[in-house]
């Protein structure tokens, strides 16, 4: 039964992956409200009120579920509460949204964000490989050069703060 449920979830996620939310028109008031909630959640994270941060991010995501950054913050709040499965789900949504953004705009920053989320998911080798591929695809991009440099994101992946958030 559990395997069947897991298979159904995978199929639903796979089918949904091709349906990116392209150019979703969001009213300015909704954008502002979602950003305010996300900002409050980040503050709650800083003062170690992780359950409050999670609640605020969930409210923000009801308004803007197309924001991968919001999903990452939700995942971090869940991870700090030792809800690894909840964090994994949020990180996976963020990974898919960053991948969709990269497909739409080919911005190297999206590759770096994907690498960051891969590392949060405990897939550090894939993250480094993605950064290296990004450097090959965007060799003249200064931001990509900094991110792929061993003193950039790869160094961040080794910090204690990062390790506390990854799965």
VMD Tcl script that builds the backbone (N, CA, C; Angstrom):
set m [mol new atoms 501]
animate dup $m
set s [atomselect $m all]
$s set {name element resname resid chain x y z} {
  {N N UNK 1 A 0.817 -1.191 0.000}
  {CA C UNK 1 A 0.000 0.000 0.000}
  {C C UNK 1 A 0.864 1.261 0.000}
  {N N UNK 2 A 1.904 1.284 0.864}
  {CA C UNK 2 A 2.770 2.448 0.925}
  {C C UNK 2 A 3.531 2.640 -0.385}
  {N N UNK 3 A 3.941 1.535 -1.008}
  {CA C UNK 3 A 4.645 1.634 -2.286}
  {C C UNK 3 A 3.726 2.189 -3.369}
  {N N UNK 4 A 2.480 1.759 -3.356}
  {CA C UNK 4 A 1.514 2.261 -4.325}
  {C C UNK 4 A 1.313 3.763 -4.134}
  {N N UNK 5 A 1.181 4.183 -2.885}
  {CA C UNK 5 A 1.014 5.609 -2.596}
  {C C UNK 5 A 2.237 6.382 -3.068}
  {N N UNK 6 A 3.436 5.877 -2.789}
  {CA C UNK 6 A 4.668 6.552 -3.208}
  {C C UNK 6 A 4.741 6.634 -4.732}
  {N N UNK 7 A 4.325 5.577 -5.419}
  {CA C UNK 7 A 4.322 5.585 -6.874}
  {C C UNK 7 A 3.346 6.632 -7.410}
  {N N UNK 8 A 2.172 6.721 -6.808}
  {CA C UNK 8 A 1.192 7.717 -7.239}
  {C C UNK 8 A 1.713 9.129 -7.024}
  {N N UNK 9 A 2.354 9.361 -5.896}
  {CA C UNK 9 A 2.924 10.683 -5.624}
  {C C UNK 9 A 3.968 11.021 -6.682}
  {N N UNK 10 A 4.816 10.052 -7.009}
  {CA C UNK 10 A 5.849 10.274 -8.032}
  {C C UNK 10 A 5.232 10.603 -9.389}
  {N N UNK 11 A 4.184 9.884 -9.754}
  {CA C UNK 11 A 3.531 10.139 -11.036}
  {C C UNK 11 A 2.922 11.535 -11.059}
  {N N UNK 12 A 2.252 11.911 -9.973}
  {CA C UNK 12 A 1.640 13.236 -9.904}
  {C C UNK 12 A 2.715 14.313 -10.000}
  {N N UNK 13 A 3.811 14.130 -9.278}
  {CA C UNK 13 A 4.887 15.116 -9.322}
  {C C UNK 13 A 5.516 15.183 -10.705}
  {N N UNK 14 A 5.698 14.034 -11.343}
  {CA C UNK 14 A 6.298 14.014 -12.672}
  {C C UNK 14 A 5.396 14.703 -13.695}
  {N N UNK 15 A 4.107 14.446 -13.616}
  {CA C UNK 15 A 3.181 15.093 -14.547}
  {C C UNK 15 A 3.116 16.588 -14.302}
  {N N UNK 16 A 3.147 16.984 -13.049}
  {CA C UNK 16 A 3.092 18.400 -12.706}
  {C C UNK 16 A 4.360 19.143 -13.053}
  {N N UNK 17 A 5.481 18.433 -13.147}
  {CA C UNK 17 A 6.761 19.085 -13.420}
  {C C UNK 17 A 6.758 19.777 -14.774}
  {N N UNK 18 A 6.036 19.237 -15.724}
  {CA C UNK 18 A 5.999 19.860 -17.041}
  {C C UNK 18 A 5.051 21.043 -17.125}
  {N N UNK 19 A 4.285 21.283 -16.103}
  {CA C UNK 19 A 3.289 22.347 -16.099}
  {C C UNK 19 A 3.774 23.520 -15.272}
  {N N UNK 20 A 4.823 24.157 -15.726}
  {CA C UNK 20 A 5.341 25.282 -14.945}
  {C C UNK 20 A 4.382 26.449 -15.017}
  {N N UNK 21 A 4.441 27.292 -14.014}
  {CA C UNK 21 A 3.557 28.447 -13.929}
  {C C UNK 21 A 4.228 29.610 -14.636}
  {N N UNK 22 A 4.081 29.667 -15.928}
  {CA C UNK 22 A 4.762 30.671 -16.725}
  {C C UNK 22 A 4.067 32.016 -16.617}
  {N N UNK 23 A 4.872 33.016 -16.308}
  {CA C UNK 23 A 4.405 34.396 -16.287}
  {C C UNK 23 A 3.081 34.562 -15.542}
  {N N UNK 24 A 3.002 33.961 -14.407}
  {CA C UNK 24 A 1.801 34.067 -13.583}
  {C C UNK 24 A 1.627 35.521 -13.169}
  {N N UNK 25 A 0.503 36.076 -13.523}
  {CA C UNK 25 A 0.216 37.468 -13.164}
  {C C UNK 25 A -0.287 37.505 -11.726}
  {N N UNK 26 A 0.459 38.193 -10.896}
  {CA C UNK 26 A 0.111 38.306 -9.486}
  {C C UNK 26 A -0.053 39.787 -9.169}
  {N N UNK 27 A -1.196 40.161 -8.601}
  {CA C UNK 27 A -1.393 41.571 -8.243}
  {C C UNK 27 A -0.319 42.052 -7.262}
  {N N UNK 28 A 0.006 43.321 -7.362}
  {CA C UNK 28 A 1.052 43.909 -6.520}
  {C C UNK 28 A 0.743 43.742 -5.035}
  {N N UNK 29 A -0.500 43.868 -4.655}
  {CA C UNK 29 A -0.863 43.739 -3.240}
  {C C UNK 29 A -0.580 42.327 -2.722}
  {N N UNK 30 A -0.825 41.322 -3.564}
  {CA C UNK 30 A -0.554 39.925 -3.179}
  {C C UNK 30 A 0.947 39.713 -3.063}
  {N N UNK 31 A 1.697 40.229 -4.037}
  {CA C UNK 31 A 3.160 40.120 -3.989}
  {C C UNK 31 A 3.699 40.744 -2.708}
  {N N UNK 32 A 3.187 41.910 -2.386}
  {CA C UNK 32 A 3.638 42.635 -1.205}
  {C C UNK 32 A 3.317 41.872 0.077}
  {N N UNK 33 A 2.109 41.362 0.170}
  {CA C UNK 33 A 1.698 40.602 1.359}
  {C C UNK 33 A 2.548 39.345 1.516}
  {N N UNK 34 A 2.776 38.623 0.426}
  {CA C UNK 34 A 3.589 37.415 0.483}
  {C C UNK 34 A 5.025 37.738 0.897}
  {N N UNK 35 A 5.568 38.814 0.348}
  {CA C UNK 35 A 6.936 39.219 0.688}
  {C C UNK 35 A 7.032 39.629 2.157}
  {N N UNK 36 A 6.009 40.310 2.662}
  {CA C UNK 36 A 6.014 40.718 4.063}
  {C C UNK 36 A 5.985 39.486 4.973}
  {N N UNK 37 A 5.147 38.519 4.654}
  {CA C UNK 37 A 5.079 37.292 5.442}
  {C C UNK 37 A 6.410 36.539 5.403}
  {N N UNK 38 A 7.027 36.487 4.227}
  {CA C UNK 38 A 8.321 35.815 4.096}
  {C C UNK 38 A 9.391 36.537 4.914}
  {N N UNK 39 A 9.349 37.852 4.911}
  {CA C UNK 39 A 10.300 38.630 5.703}
  {C C UNK 39 A 10.112 38.370 7.194}
  {N N UNK 40 A 8.861 38.328 7.624}
  {CA C UNK 40 A 8.577 38.001 9.029}
  {C C UNK 40 A 9.081 36.606 9.374}
  {N N UNK 41 A 8.920 35.677 8.443}
  {CA C UNK 41 A 9.383 34.306 8.667}
  {C C UNK 41 A 10.905 34.264 8.799}
  {N N UNK 42 A 11.588 35.036 7.978}
  {CA C UNK 42 A 13.050 35.059 8.073}
  {C C UNK 42 A 13.487 35.634 9.417}
  {N N UNK 43 A 12.783 36.654 9.880}
  {CA C UNK 43 A 13.081 37.196 11.209}
  {C C UNK 43 A 12.828 36.133 12.277}
  {N N UNK 44 A 11.714 35.428 12.172}
  {CA C UNK 44 A 11.402 34.361 13.133}
  {C C UNK 44 A 12.495 33.297 13.131}
  {N N UNK 45 A 13.047 32.999 11.949}
  {CA C UNK 45 A 14.156 32.035 11.878}
  {C C UNK 45 A 15.359 32.564 12.645}
  {N N UNK 46 A 15.644 33.844 12.499}
  {CA C UNK 46 A 16.806 34.432 13.175}
  {C C UNK 46 A 16.669 34.384 14.692}
  {N N UNK 47 A 15.462 34.538 15.193}
  {CA C UNK 47 A 15.269 34.499 16.646}
  {C C UNK 47 A 14.864 33.097 17.120}
  {N N UNK 48 A 15.038 32.135 16.240}
  {CA C UNK 48 A 14.864 30.716 16.543}
  {C C UNK 48 A 13.425 30.327 16.895}
  {N N UNK 49 A 12.461 31.015 16.311}
  {CA C UNK 49 A 11.048 30.655 16.454}
  {C C UNK 49 A 10.638 29.908 15.182}
  {N N UNK 50 A 11.091 28.678 15.084}
  {CA C UNK 50 A 10.963 27.921 13.848}
  {C C UNK 50 A 9.526 27.529 13.514}
  {N N UNK 51 A 8.724 27.226 14.520}
  {CA C UNK 51 A 7.328 26.874 14.214}
  {C C UNK 51 A 6.578 28.105 13.705}
  {N N UNK 52 A 6.884 29.267 14.266}
  {CA C UNK 52 A 6.272 30.507 13.770}
  {C C UNK 52 A 6.731 30.790 12.346}
  {N N UNK 53 A 8.001 30.566 12.078}
  {CA C UNK 53 A 8.531 30.770 10.727}
  {C C UNK 53 A 7.830 29.844 9.734}
  {N N UNK 54 A 7.628 28.604 10.130}
  {CA C UNK 54 A 6.939 27.655 9.249}
  {C C UNK 54 A 5.520 28.126 8.948}
  {N N UNK 55 A 4.817 28.549 9.976}
  {CA C UNK 55 A 3.436 29.003 9.781}
  {C C UNK 55 A 3.381 30.220 8.852}
  {N N UNK 56 A 4.297 31.161 9.053}
  {CA C UNK 56 A 4.336 32.350 8.200}
  {C C UNK 56 A 4.663 31.986 6.754}
  {N N UNK 57 A 5.578 31.048 6.562}
  {CA C UNK 57 A 5.927 30.650 5.188}
  {C C UNK 57 A 4.756 29.926 4.528}
  {N N UNK 58 A 4.033 29.131 5.279}
  {CA C UNK 58 A 2.872 28.463 4.696}
  {C C UNK 58 A 1.830 29.489 4.257}
  {N N UNK 59 A 1.649 30.527 5.058}
  {CA C UNK 59 A 0.712 31.585 4.672}
  {C C UNK 59 A 1.215 32.313 3.425}
  {N N UNK 60 A 2.500 32.564 3.372}
  {CA C UNK 60 A 3.092 33.227 2.215}
  {C C UNK 60 A 2.924 32.370 0.953}
  {N N UNK 61 A 3.127 31.082 1.098}
  {CA C UNK 61 A 3.022 30.176 -0.049}
  {C C UNK 61 A 1.584 30.002 -0.533}
  {N N UNK 62 A 0.617 30.258 0.326}
  {CA C UNK 62 A -0.776 30.240 -0.141}
  {C C UNK 62 A -1.007 31.378 -1.133}
  {N N UNK 63 A -0.224 32.439 -0.967}
  {CA C UNK 63 A -0.335 33.582 -1.870}
  {C C UNK 63 A 0.570 33.447 -3.098}
  {N N UNK 64 A 1.766 32.913 -2.893}
  {CA C UNK 64 A 2.777 32.833 -3.955}
  {C C UNK 64 A 3.483 31.478 -3.906}
  {N N UNK 65 A 2.858 30.451 -4.444}
  {CA C UNK 65 A 3.484 29.134 -4.436}
  {C C UNK 65 A 4.487 28.955 -5.572}
  {N N UNK 66 A 4.713 30.017 -6.334}
  {CA C UNK 66 A 5.642 29.969 -7.457}
  {C C UNK 66 A 7.027 30.508 -7.090}
  {N N UNK 67 A 7.260 30.778 -5.824}
  {CA C UNK 67 A 8.512 31.379 -5.373}
  {C C UNK 67 A 9.407 30.316 -4.738}
  {N N UNK 68 A 10.427 29.853 -5.449}
  {CA C UNK 68 A 11.275 28.795 -4.885}
  {C C UNK 68 A 11.975 29.225 -3.593}
  {N N UNK 69 A 12.283 30.501 -3.487}
  {CA C UNK 69 A 12.938 30.994 -2.280}
  {C C UNK 69 A 12.063 30.767 -1.049}
  {N N UNK 70 A 10.763 30.913 -1.219}
  {CA C UNK 70 A 9.834 30.705 -0.115}
  {C C UNK 70 A 9.821 29.231 0.298}
  {N N UNK 71 A 9.879 28.353 -0.695}
  {CA C UNK 71 A 9.899 26.922 -0.410}
  {C C UNK 71 A 11.174 26.535 0.331}
  {N N UNK 72 A 12.300 27.151 -0.046}
  {CA C UNK 72 A 13.563 26.860 0.654}
  {C C UNK 72 A 13.454 27.287 2.113}
  {N N UNK 73 A 12.922 28.462 2.353}
  {CA C UNK 73 A 12.770 28.944 3.728}
  {C C UNK 73 A 11.842 28.024 4.522}
  {N N UNK 74 A 10.761 27.581 3.886}
  {CA C UNK 74 A 9.866 26.632 4.553}
  {C C UNK 74 A 10.621 25.350 4.902}
  {N N UNK 75 A 11.405 24.859 3.971}
  {CA C UNK 75 A 12.196 23.654 4.221}
  {C C UNK 75 A 13.173 23.835 5.376}
  {N N UNK 76 A 13.805 24.993 5.421}
  {CA C UNK 76 A 14.747 25.268 6.508}
  {C C UNK 76 A 14.039 25.315 7.858}
  {N N UNK 77 A 12.875 25.954 7.893}
  {CA C UNK 77 A 12.110 26.013 9.143}
  {C C UNK 77 A 11.716 24.606 9.590}
  {N N UNK 78 A 11.314 23.786 8.649}
  {CA C UNK 78 A 10.941 22.412 8.986}
  {C C UNK 78 A 12.156 21.612 9.443}
  {N N UNK 79 A 13.273 21.811 8.770}
  {CA C UNK 79 A 14.489 21.074 9.142}
  {C C UNK 79 A 14.932 21.440 10.558}
  {N N UNK 80 A 14.814 22.709 10.905}
  {CA C UNK 80 A 15.190 23.154 12.249}
  {C C UNK 80 A 14.284 22.548 13.316}
  {N N UNK 81 A 13.097 22.093 12.905}
  {CA C UNK 81 A 12.175 21.421 13.826}
  {C C UNK 81 A 12.324 19.910 13.732}
  {N N UNK 82 A 13.349 19.463 13.012}
  {CA C UNK 82 A 13.652 18.045 12.800}
  {C C UNK 82 A 12.564 17.321 12.007}
  {N N UNK 83 A 11.821 18.058 11.182}
  {CA C UNK 83 A 10.826 17.476 10.279}
  {C C UNK 83 A 11.520 17.260 8.933}
  {N N UNK 84 A 12.287 16.196 8.858}
  {CA C UNK 84 A 13.109 15.950 7.664}
  {C C UNK 84 A 12.258 15.691 6.421}
  {N N UNK 85 A 11.185 14.953 6.576}
  {CA C UNK 85 A 10.347 14.650 5.402}
  {C C UNK 85 A 9.666 15.911 4.892}
  {N N UNK 86 A 9.183 16.741 5.790}
  {CA C UNK 86 A 8.579 18.011 5.388}
  {C C UNK 86 A 9.592 18.919 4.716}
  {N N UNK 87 A 10.809 18.942 5.249}
  {CA C UNK 87 A 11.876 19.746 4.640}
  {C C UNK 87 A 12.199 19.214 3.248}
  {N N UNK 88 A 12.289 17.897 3.119}
  {CA C UNK 88 A 12.596 17.287 1.818}
  {C C UNK 88 A 11.544 17.676 0.768}
  {N N UNK 89 A 10.288 17.629 1.160}
  {CA C UNK 89 A 9.221 17.995 0.225}
  {C C UNK 89 A 9.353 19.446 -0.218}
  {N N UNK 90 A 9.592 20.344 0.727}
  {CA C UNK 90 A 9.731 21.769 0.391}
  {C C UNK 90 A 10.956 22.003 -0.490}
  {N N UNK 91 A 12.075 21.377 -0.145}
  {CA C UNK 91 A 13.296 21.537 -0.944}
  {C C UNK 91 A 13.087 21.011 -2.368}
  {N N UNK 92 A 12.371 19.906 -2.502}
  {CA C UNK 92 A 12.132 19.352 -3.844}
  {C C UNK 92 A 11.270 20.274 -4.690}
  {N N UNK 93 A 10.264 20.899 -4.083}
  {CA C UNK 93 A 9.445 21.860 -4.831}
  {C C UNK 93 A 10.325 23.020 -5.293}
  {N N UNK 94 A 11.169 23.522 -4.392}
  {CA C UNK 94 A 12.070 24.627 -4.739}
  {C C UNK 94 A 13.002 24.235 -5.875}
  {N N UNK 95 A 13.526 23.033 -5.829}
  {CA C UNK 95 A 14.433 22.559 -6.878}
  {C C UNK 95 A 13.726 22.568 -8.236}
  {N N UNK 96 A 12.512 22.071 -8.278}
  {CA C UNK 96 A 11.756 22.059 -9.529}
  {C C UNK 96 A 11.464 23.460 -10.055}
  {N N UNK 97 A 11.123 24.361 -9.160}
  {CA C UNK 97 A 10.836 25.736 -9.578}
  {C C UNK 97 A 12.090 26.438 -10.099}
  {N N UNK 98 A 13.229 26.214 -9.451}
  {CA C UNK 98 A 14.480 26.806 -9.942}
  {C C UNK 98 A 14.845 26.225 -11.312}
  {N N UNK 99 A 14.630 24.927 -11.484}
  {CA C UNK 99 A 14.912 24.307 -12.780}
  {C C UNK 99 A 14.022 24.904 -13.869}
  {N N UNK 100 A 12.747 25.111 -13.554}
  {CA C UNK 100 A 11.829 25.734 -14.516}
  {C C UNK 100 A 12.278 27.149 -14.860}
  {N N UNK 101 A 12.692 27.901 -13.861}
  {CA C UNK 101 A 13.173 29.265 -14.112}
  {C C UNK 101 A 14.394 29.251 -15.034}
  {N N UNK 102 A 15.292 28.296 -14.795}
  {CA C UNK 102 A 16.489 28.235 -15.644}
  {C C UNK 102 A 16.105 27.904 -17.087}
  {N N UNK 103 A 15.189 26.976 -17.261}
  {CA C UNK 103 A 14.747 26.616 -18.612}
  {C C UNK 103 A 14.141 27.810 -19.333}
  {N N UNK 104 A 13.438 28.651 -18.585}
  {CA C UNK 104 A 12.782 29.813 -19.192}
  {C C UNK 104 A 13.753 30.937 -19.524}
  {N N UNK 105 A 14.745 31.170 -18.662}
  {CA C UNK 105 A 15.585 32.351 -18.855}
  {C C UNK 105 A 17.073 32.105 -18.992}
  {N N UNK 106 A 17.530 30.894 -18.752}
  {CA C UNK 106 A 18.955 30.535 -18.813}
  {C C UNK 106 A 19.843 31.475 -18.001}
  {N N UNK 107 A 19.355 31.868 -16.834}
  {CA C UNK 107 A 20.130 32.723 -15.950}
  {C C UNK 107 A 21.020 31.850 -15.061}
  {N N UNK 108 A 22.327 32.095 -15.075}
  {CA C UNK 108 A 23.248 31.266 -14.289}
  {C C UNK 108 A 22.929 31.261 -12.791}
  {N N UNK 109 A 22.342 32.336 -12.296}
  {CA C UNK 109 A 21.996 32.397 -10.886}
  {C C UNK 109 A 21.023 31.286 -10.503}
  {N N UNK 110 A 20.165 30.909 -11.440}
  {CA C UNK 110 A 19.222 29.818 -11.176}
  {C C UNK 110 A 19.945 28.483 -11.038}
  {N N UNK 111 A 21.035 28.315 -11.779}
  {CA C UNK 111 A 21.828 27.092 -11.620}
  {C C UNK 111 A 22.443 27.043 -10.228}
  {N N UNK 112 A 22.935 28.187 -9.779}
  {CA C UNK 112 A 23.519 28.240 -8.436}
  {C C UNK 112 A 22.461 27.935 -7.382}
  {N N UNK 113 A 21.258 28.454 -7.572}
  {CA C UNK 113 A 20.181 28.173 -6.631}
  {C C UNK 113 A 19.816 26.692 -6.644}
  {N N UNK 114 A 19.808 26.095 -7.838}
  {CA C UNK 114 A 19.545 24.655 -7.930}
  {C C UNK 114 A 20.614 23.881 -7.182}
  {N N UNK 115 A 21.874 24.284 -7.362}
  {CA C UNK 115 A 22.978 23.610 -6.687}
  {C C UNK 115 A 22.825 23.727 -5.172}
  {N N UNK 116 A 22.451 24.901 -4.702}
  {CA C UNK 116 A 22.249 25.119 -3.279}
  {C C UNK 116 A 21.189 24.164 -2.742}
  {N N UNK 117 A 20.075 24.044 -3.453}
  {CA C UNK 117 A 18.985 23.174 -2.996}
  {C C UNK 117 A 19.397 21.706 -3.087}
  {N N UNK 118 A 20.118 21.341 -4.141}
  {CA C UNK 118 A 20.617 19.959 -4.225}
  {C C UNK 118 A 21.477 19.623 -3.012}
  {N N UNK 119 A 22.334 20.558 -2.631}
  {CA C UNK 119 A 23.182 20.329 -1.459}
  {C C UNK 119 A 22.340 20.229 -0.186}
  {N N UNK 120 A 21.279 21.038 -0.079}
  {CA C UNK 120 A 20.380 20.928 1.075}
  {C C UNK 120 A 19.728 19.550 1.131}
  {N N UNK 121 A 19.486 18.990 -0.032}
  {CA C UNK 121 A 18.883 17.653 -0.116}
  {C C UNK 121 A 19.901 16.547 0.146}
  {N N UNK 122 A 21.143 16.925 0.429}
  {CA C UNK 122 A 22.183 15.931 0.690}
  {C C UNK 122 A 22.819 15.385 -0.570}
  {N N UNK 123 A 22.651 16.079 -1.668}
  {CA C UNK 123 A 23.165 15.643 -2.966}
  {C C UNK 123 A 24.305 16.570 -3.404}
  {N N UNK 124 A 25.310 16.672 -2.532}
  {CA C UNK 124 A 26.416 17.591 -2.740}
  {C C UNK 124 A 27.205 17.339 -4.008}
  {N N UNK 125 A 27.427 16.082 -4.351}
  {CA C UNK 125 A 28.179 15.770 -5.576}
  {C C UNK 125 A 27.441 16.271 -6.808}
  {N N UNK 126 A 26.119 16.092 -6.825}
  {CA C UNK 126 A 25.321 16.600 -7.941}
  {C C UNK 126 A 25.369 18.126 -7.984}
  {N N UNK 127 A 25.376 18.744 -6.811}
  {CA C UNK 127 A 25.425 20.207 -6.743}
  {C C UNK 127 A 26.728 20.724 -7.357}
  {N N UNK 128 A 27.846 20.106 -6.991}
  {CA C UNK 128 A 29.147 20.524 -7.530}
  {C C UNK 128 A 29.193 20.278 -9.035}
  {N N UNK 129 A 28.667 19.144 -9.481}
  {CA C UNK 129 A 28.639 18.846 -10.921}
  {C C UNK 129 A 27.805 19.880 -11.670}
  {N N UNK 130 A 26.683 20.288 -11.093}
  {CA C UNK 130 A 25.838 21.300 -11.727}
  {C C UNK 130 A 26.565 22.636 -11.813}
  {N N UNK 131 A 27.269 23.008 -10.754}
  {CA C UNK 131 A 28.050 24.249 -10.784}
  {C C UNK 131 A 29.127 24.198 -11.864}
  {N N UNK 132 A 29.800 23.061 -11.952}
  {CA C UNK 132 A 30.848 22.918 -12.977}
  {C C UNK 132 A 30.266 22.972 -14.381}
  {N N UNK 133 A 29.106 22.344 -14.580}
  {CA C UNK 133 A 28.446 22.405 -15.884}
  {C C UNK 133 A 28.005 23.829 -16.175}
  {N N UNK 134 A 27.499 24.507 -15.161}
  {CA C UNK 134 A 27.099 25.901 -15.327}
  {C C UNK 134 A 28.261 26.781 -15.730}
  {N N UNK 135 A 29.426 26.501 -15.185}
  {CA C UNK 135 A 30.621 27.262 -15.545}
  {C C UNK 135 A 31.013 26.993 -16.997}
  {N N UNK 136 A 30.816 25.761 -17.455}
  {CA C UNK 136 A 31.093 25.443 -18.862}
  {C C UNK 136 A 30.089 26.127 -19.786}
  {N N UNK 137 A 28.823 26.161 -19.360}
  {CA C UNK 137 A 27.773 26.767 -20.174}
  {C C UNK 137 A 27.823 28.293 -20.164}
  {N N UNK 138 A 28.355 28.863 -19.094}
  {CA C UNK 138 A 28.412 30.323 -18.933}
  {C C UNK 138 A 29.825 30.739 -18.500}
  {N N UNK 139 A 30.844 30.455 -19.329}
  {CA C UNK 139 A 32.234 30.673 -18.907}
  {C C UNK 139 A 32.602 32.130 -18.654}
  {N N UNK 140 A 31.912 33.059 -19.262}
  {CA C UNK 140 A 32.252 34.476 -19.113}
  {C C UNK 140 A 31.389 35.204 -18.103}
  {N N UNK 141 A 30.547 34.484 -17.397}
  {CA C UNK 141 A 29.656 35.104 -16.427}
  {C C UNK 141 A 30.383 35.225 -15.082}
  {N N UNK 142 A 30.664 36.453 -14.628}
  {CA C UNK 142 A 31.403 36.627 -13.377}
  {C C UNK 142 A 30.696 36.018 -12.163}
  {N N UNK 143 A 29.381 36.119 -12.122}
  {CA C UNK 143 A 28.642 35.542 -10.996}
  {C C UNK 143 A 28.809 34.023 -10.969}
  {N N UNK 144 A 28.734 33.386 -12.126}
  {CA C UNK 144 A 28.892 31.929 -12.194}
  {C C UNK 144 A 30.309 31.536 -11.789}
  {N N UNK 145 A 31.286 32.318 -12.197}
  {CA C UNK 145 A 32.673 32.035 -11.826}
  {C C UNK 145 A 32.844 32.065 -10.302}
  {N N UNK 146 A 32.244 33.064 -9.665}
  {CA C UNK 146 A 32.339 33.168 -8.200}
  {C C UNK 146 A 31.624 32.018 -7.507}
  {N N UNK 147 A 30.442 31.662 -8.019}
  {CA C UNK 147 A 29.654 30.611 -7.375}
  {C C UNK 147 A 30.316 29.248 -7.502}
  {N N UNK 148 A 30.923 28.973 -8.656}
  {CA C UNK 148 A 31.531 27.670 -8.892}
  {C C UNK 148 A 32.922 27.566 -8.276}
  {N N UNK 149 A 33.538 28.683 -7.957}
  {CA C UNK 149 A 34.860 28.687 -7.342}
  {C C UNK 149 A 34.830 27.887 -6.037}
  {N N UNK 150 A 35.866 27.124 -5.746}
  {CA C UNK 150 A 35.892 26.345 -4.494}
  {C C UNK 150 A 35.683 27.193 -3.236}
  {N N UNK 151 A 35.946 28.487 -3.323}
  {CA C UNK 151 A 35.714 29.371 -2.176}
  {C C UNK 151 A 34.304 29.948 -2.178}
  {N N UNK 152 A 33.495 29.595 -3.179}
  {CA C UNK 152 A 32.120 30.069 -3.281}
  {C C UNK 152 A 31.155 29.098 -2.630}
  {N N UNK 153 A 30.175 28.645 -3.414}
  {CA C UNK 153 A 29.165 27.733 -2.868}
  {C C UNK 153 A 29.749 26.428 -2.324}
  {N N UNK 154 A 30.751 25.824 -2.997}
  {CA C UNK 154 A 31.302 24.583 -2.423}
  {C C UNK 154 A 31.823 24.770 -0.991}
  {N N UNK 155 A 32.364 25.928 -0.708}
  {CA C UNK 155 A 32.839 26.206 0.654}
  {C C UNK 155 A 31.650 26.361 1.606}
  {N N UNK 156 A 30.597 27.020 1.138}
  {CA C UNK 156 A 29.391 27.192 1.954}
  {C C UNK 156 A 28.826 25.837 2.359}
  {N N UNK 157 A 28.853 24.876 1.431}
  {CA C UNK 157 A 28.295 23.553 1.701}
  {C C UNK 157 A 28.993 22.861 2.873}
  {N N UNK 158 A 30.194 23.282 3.210}
  {CA C UNK 158 A 30.977 22.644 4.274}
  {C C UNK 158 A 30.821 23.323 5.630}
  {N N UNK 159 A 30.098 24.441 5.684}
  {CA C UNK 159 A 29.963 25.151 6.952}
  {C C UNK 159 A 28.993 24.428 7.882}
  {N N UNK 160 A 29.183 24.649 9.173}
  {CA C UNK 160 A 28.301 24.020 10.173}
  {C C UNK 160 A 26.861 24.526 10.047}
  {N N UNK 161 A 26.708 25.810 9.726}
  {CA C UNK 161 A 25.359 26.376 9.577}
  {C C UNK 161 A 24.607 25.674 8.452}
  {N N UNK 162 A 25.312 25.434 7.340}
  {CA C UNK 162 A 24.675 24.775 6.208}
  {C C UNK 162 A 24.366 23.316 6.555}
  {N N UNK 163 A 25.304 22.651 7.185}
  {CA C UNK 163 A 25.112 21.245 7.536}
  {C C UNK 163 A 23.897 21.048 8.447}
  {N N UNK 164 A 23.612 22.056 9.279}
  {CA C UNK 164 A 22.457 21.964 10.182}
  {C C UNK 164 A 21.133 22.045 9.421}
  {N N UNK 165 A 21.163 22.536 8.183}
  {CA C UNK 165 A 19.937 22.691 7.393}
  {C C UNK 165 A 19.754 21.589 6.359}
  {N N UNK 166 A 20.817 20.878 6.053}
  {CA C UNK 166 A 20.704 19.868 4.991}
  {C C UNK 166 A 20.177 18.553 5.521}
  {N N UNK 167 A 19.727 17.732 4.617}
  {CA C UNK 167 A 19.170 16.427 4.979}
  {C C UNK 167 A 20.240 15.353 4.908}
}
mol reanalyze $m
mol bondsrecalc $m
mol representation Tube
mol addrep $m
